[in-house]
Amino acid sequence: MKTSTHPLGTLIETDVLVIGSGASGCGAAIGARDQGLDVVLLDKGKLESSGCIGGGNDHYMAVLEEKDTPFDSMDDLVKFYSKPVNGWTPAMLGNGWFQHMKPMLKLLEAGGVDFGKLPDGRYHRTQGFGQPGTWWCHITNGMLIKRVMARIVREKGVNVLDRVMAMKILTDGGRACGALGWNVATGEYLMVRARTVVSAQGRSATRGFNNSTHNPYNVWMYPYNTGAGVVLGFDAGAAVTELDTYQRATLLPKGYGCPGMNGVNSSGAHEINALGERFMGKYDPMWENGVRNNQIQGTFQEQMEGSGPPFYMDMRHVDEEVVRELQYVLMPGDKATFGDWAACTETDFQHKLLEVEIGELIFGGTIAVGDTFESSVPNLFCGSIFLYCSGAMCGGYEAGRQAALKASGMKGMGKLDEDTAAAVKNTVFAPLHADADDGLSYQELEEAARNVMMYYMGFRRSVAGMERALEKIRFLAGQSGRLRAGTLRELMRCHESREVLTVCELAIQATLERKESGRCVYRVTDYPGLNPDMAKPLLLIRNDEGEDQGRKALGVRFQWGKAPLLQAQPNS
């Protein structure tokens, strides 16, 4: 890494830049560094605790090809996950996920992650989320997993820039060549030039919807993920995808935004409605251990029919040792405060029903990529493609590896557009100088956005409602110029709010294009069934011609099918 002083701030030069230091970013940094190149990894958080994985993890998904274990091959993985809607090809799944599953598991294990073992020495694995095989390895010290990742990254010699929020991906001649950002603790402005860039900022925007607590930080997933990967990729001209189908929810312990439903379902728990009925068999042949979307749709349907709330998970019949591991090992490993919450609420899986609710709806998506994890913008790769800690780390590794392979053959790197850098710097710090009398706090703007999304973009929707939601979200986005911040912490939140609004706007537009129901947790009353012609990905590509309510709206053109093919480009 080469660092120098620039009139606008600090200039950094490297071979591969990775944006985001969660599981995907750690994988990407390791993948690029393993090719012997100089790597810079930046994140607005601290490496040891950033990303969804920062709070802990109780399971690691791995297909291990164990002898005499059914459905434990690459073909089984590909058959289950290669769906026309997500665009994951067999090559992507095989090269980008399967082949890295076991090496990443072994890397974590060598670093100190304790994977549960059976008496015969094999990993303790269970089945979950409708998958055909026992692909979920138990982790007994899951609260430490991110610290292990961080130590591995630092020991490999990756240049880590903690607390740096990326604001824009730089391009030169249509090729990615770095990023602009600022340090959320010191206010330092940074310009990073790189041969290639990897976006690894996750798939989810968690603050566009509320659960029953109405606390946007008491949520299922990491509350600081705001869909920035989609926002920055879209802004750079890359096609983004899954905004219409990656709208997810899970069941939560009532009033507590806690992960861990995989462990609850796979333990053999029964979901019970207010009438005392076990009902999930009506919605999935695998009952509670089926596809997560089916559990949410089924629970919501029971609620619509008056059979709940309340809803409960019943584990009183489950083997005592299984329940003990779930409550006292796995759940606290996924969220460290679970034990405190359980003690305060007198939660006891073995002897009491656990009241659950449908949690917040998460909007998100990802940058569309081809088999080499490169986007429609040359030199821009994306590692946040697959699901779960395993998918993030493995997909990140392949994206970083491919980015390094391309960078190693390049003769130079793109130029820094200083006018762009200056304009972005002004935008970054503008809320610190906003009119105190006419200013708007990030809390006010975000809460208004959540109210809109909950009212019009919930689990049941109409076209008319979504059109109203789009109108209102665009109005709110038009107010973002009034955001004010009194501290650097508030300044970071202001920019996060803008990202949340952008993801909401793109998600509404994408959902309006998908004129069907049944591929996600929501249903559109105007289109109650599946449309076989829409069994393919929907890509959103920037169109700068939009204009709405006195502001530049997010002009979007849509494309159904595979990501736009990259034009053959010489290394430069």
Buried (B, 14 or more C-beta within 10 A) or exposed (E): EEEEEBEBBBBBBBBBBBBBBBBBBBBBBBBBBBBEBBBBBBBBBBBBBBBBBBBBBBBBBBBBEBEEBEBBBBEBBBBBBBBEBBBBBBEBBBBBBBBBBBEBBEBBBEBEBBBBEEEEEEBBBBBBBBBBBBBBBBBBBBBBBBBBBBBBBBEEEBBBBBBBBBBBBBBBEBBBBBBBBBBBBEEEBBBBBBBBBBBBBBBBBBBBBBBBBEEBEBBBBBBBBBBBBBBBBBBBBBBBBBBBBBBBBBBBBBBBBBBBBBBBBBBBBBBBBBEEEEBBEEBBEBBBBBBBBBBBBBBBBBBEEEBBBEBBBBBBEBEEEBBEBBBBBBBBBBBEBBBEBBEEBEBBBBEBBBBBBBBBBBBBBBBBBBBBBBBBBBBBBBBBBBBBBBBBBBBBBBBBBBBBBBBBEBEEBBEBBEEBBEEBBEBBBBBBEBEEEEBBBBEBBBBBBBBBBBEBBBBEBEBEBBEBBBBBBBBBBBBBEBBBBEEBEBBBBBBBBBBBBBBBBBBBBBBBBBEBBBBBBBBBEEBEEEEEEBEBBBBBBBEEEEEBEEBEBBBBEBBEEBBBEBEEEEEB
